[in-house]
Amino acid sequence: MTESSQEALAPPRHRRSYAAQVAREVLLRWGARIGLTWILLLVMVAVFAPFLATSHPLLAMGEGGLMAPVLAHLTAADVTLLVVFFTAVLVSFLPRPFWHKLLAVLAMLVISGSISAFTVSPPELVIYEQHREAEAAGQYDWVMWAPVPYSPKDYLRDFGDTGLEAPLSEEIRRHWLGTEENGADVLSRMIHASRIALGIGFIATGIALGIGIIVGGLMGYFSGIVDIIGMRIVEIFEAIPTLFLLLTFVAFFGRSLYMMMIIIGITSWSGYARYVRAEFLKLREQDYVQAAVACGLPLRSVLFRHMLPNGIAPILVAASFGVASAILAEATLSFLGLGLVDDPSWGQMLNQAVQSSSFNWWMAAFPGGAIFLTVFAYNLVGESLRDALDPYLKKKA
């Protein structure tokens, strides 16, 4: 048998999808690797925060046998994040399209969140020092503490008067990054604050993407009067200052993380709408789109199954920068003292650096460094995506 006939009878090689090719090109760049490493580290810290920084022992052996006090204090959000994380890990190994995996993760988010809201009920009154006192009294045979044995709202009342302390200033209880004005451990609060930073970035950007894709797709596909009206709406929303709108809503309706997410999302969709409109204006004249219309496919199939996957590239680049902008907006609001009241936030801790008469360097360096690294990581990923997707840059290379 000749070589040509063997090649003809050989099974066809598996060809990478466009998404896989883009992902491979992005990962070849050092900037993307560094940025994704930091983002994945933040995701891991945010998901496992209840086990990394808590005043409740992970395991304890006492008169009642083996106990896991930390599990009794898990909230509905903690359980939902854990379930969604492990679901995402499992579906990532399945040979399914990316959109199917994303829908499976979103479905699990809704299901686990709904079930957890009704079944998970942590104690309303939390006594953070009870397990430290029990260990000191000899009630436990052995105890396994978390790497950071302090909860973010544990103000260490059993140690007497507590307040701002520099890193490693106490010999009895070592705080690697110091304490804040109420005596809570800074490292613990930074670990739990990563949830707010990631949550407000992804959810606010997700809201903006959803609105922008729908409005931009309709403007680009229909053109004409729909495009004219849509562009006027886009210009109206672009004229709204996000920060001042956030300040106004906080003044009238109080401080709420969900309100921040919604406001940031509904004021930042106009940029995505412009990108989608430009791509759809170009793609609607393509032969495969005309063929889909001629076959009588429904509008949603033409827009979101045939056109959107081919015009998603610039939107992904803009979304990576949008996540960074949302994190900065929340940090700015918290730094001004108008952020969340009791929940830890990097911007809130940054605000405490200048609250007292002296400058507390550790309250500026560590939260400020986390904000800088996170925003920088998203910018690195965005630039790598842009370089991988831009055909002109590929030609120059």
Secondary structure, 3 states (H helix, E strand, C coil): CCHHHHHHHCCCCCCCCHHHHHHHHHHCCHHHHHHHHHHHHHHHHHHCHHHHECCCCCEEEECCEEECHHHHCCCHHHHHHHHHHHHHHHHCCCCCCHHHHHHHHHHHHHHHHHHHHHHCCCCCCCCCCHHHHHHHCCCEEEEECCCECCCCCCCCHHHCCCCCECCCCCCCCCCCCCECCCCCEHHHHHHHHHHHHHHHHHHHHHHHHHHHHHHHHHHHHHCHHHHHHHHHHHHHHHCCCHHHHHHHHHHHHCCCHHHHHHHHHHHCCHHHHHHHHHHHHHHCCCHHHHHHHHCCCCHHHHHHHHHHHHCCHHHHHHHHHHHHHHHHHHHHHHHCCCCCCCCCCHHHHHHHHHCCCCCCHHHHHHHHHHHHHHHHHHHHHHHHHHHHHCHHHHHHC
